Amino acid sequence: MMCRNLWRWLAVVLLTASTACAPLITRFDPQAYNQAVSLKVDARVLMDASTEPYAQHEVEAKALAVRLDKAFEYAQGKPKNTLSARQWQLLKDPQRHLLGGFLTRWRKDSTLGPAYIDDKKEQVGQAFDQIIGLESGKLKPADLAIPGA
C-alpha cells in the first residue's frame, strides 16, 4: 500500500513539475509562421516605396496595418503565446520605432529618404526574424532582443 501511495505522490510531483516548466510560447503553428513571413516580405516591399508620396500608397499602407493588427490579434488569442503577441504589439505600435512608427512617419512626412528607409528595413527585418524564430521554435524567449523598440 505504501509503495502505491509513493507512486501516486511521485506522479503528482512529476505532473506538477512538468506543467510548471511549460513553455512560454506555443508549439509550431504553420499559419502563424506563414503569416509572419508573408508580412515581412510585404512590409519590406512597401517600405521601398516610401521614397514616393504616402498618398500614392495609402491604401497599401492601411491594408498592411490591418494585416499587422490581425497577426497581433491571432498571436494574442493563442494560449501560452505572450512573447509572440508582445513582439507583434511592438512591431505594429505607431509610437515605437519599428513598422508602426515607420508608417506613421511616412504618413506625416509624405516621403522618406533612402538612408532612413534602409536603416528601418534592417530593424523591421530583425523584428520579423525574431517573430519568425519564435513561431518556428528556433528562438527561445531568452534569445529575444527588440531592435528599435
N, C-alpha and C positions, 0 to 999 in steps of 0.2 A: 504494500500500500504506500509506504513511504517513497519508494522508487517511482511510483506512478505520479505522486504529487510533485516530486522533484522534476520529472519530465514536463509536467504541466507548467510548473513555475518557470523552468528554463524556456519553454516555448513562448510564454508570455513575455519574458525578458527579451528574447530574440526578436519577437514581433515588434515590441515597443522600440527597441534599438533600431530596427530597420526602418521604421516609419519616422523616427526622429532624425534620421540621416537622409531623408528623402531629398531628391534633387530640387534645386530652386527653379529649374526650368523643366518644361515638359519634354516628352520624347520627341524624336524626329517627326516633323509634320511637313509632308511634301507640299501641301498647299501654302503654308507659311513661307517655306523656303523659296518656292517658285514666285510667290508674290514679292518677296524681298529682292530677288534677282531681277525680276521684271521692272520693279520700281527704280532700282539702281540705274539700270540702263536708260530708262525713260527720263529720269532726273538729269543724268549727265548730258543727254541729247538736248533737253530743254535748256540746261544751263549754258550750253554752247551758243544757243540762240539769243542769249541775253545781251549780246552786243547790239542787237536790234531793239527798237522800242517795245516796251512791255505791252502796249496796247495791241500790237500785231500778234502777240502770243497769249493774250489774256485768257482766252478760252482754254488753251492747253495748260496754262499755269494753274487755273482754277480746277481743272479736271485732275491734275496731278495732286493738288492739295486735298481734294476729296478722296483720292485713292490712298493718300497717306493717312487720312483720318480713318478710312476703312481698315487699313492694316493695323493701326493702333487699336481700334475697337476689337478687331479679331484677336489680337495678341492679348489684350486686356481681358477678354472674355474666357480665355483658356485657363483652366486651373493650373496652379504652380508655374505661372509664366510671368511673374512680376518683373524679372530682369529684362526680358524681351519687350514687354509693354513699356517699361521705363525708357528703354533705348528708342522705341518708336516715338514716345512722347517728346524726348529731347530733340530728335531729328526733325519733327514737324513743328515744333514751337516757334511761332513767329517772333518771339522776343529773344531767342537764342541765336547762335551764330552758325547754325547748320542749315539744312534745306529750307525750313520755315522762315528763318531770318533772311536767307538769300532771296527768297521770293518776295518778301516784304520790302527789302531794299531795292530790288529790281522794279517793283511797282512804284515805289517812291521816287527813284532816280530816273526812271524810264529806260536808260541804257546803262550797262556796266562795262568796265574796262577788262581787257584780256588778262592782265596780271591778277586782278581780283578774282575773276572767274576761275582761272587755273588753280589759285590757292583754295578757293572754296570747293571746287570739284574734288580736290585731293582730300580735304577734310570730310566732305559729304561721302565720298567713296569709302573712306576708312570707317565712318559710322555705319554705312550699309554693310561693309565687310564684317563688322562686329555682330550685327543683327544676323547676317547670313551664317556666321560662325556659330552663334548661339542656336540658331534653328537647325543647323546640321549636326550639332553636338560636338563640334571640334573645339569650341571655346568653352572654358569653364568660367563661372562667374568671376573668379579672382583675376582672370586674364583681361578683363574689360578696362579700357582706357577710353574716355569720352573726349574726342577731339572737338574743340570749338564749343564745348557745352558751357 
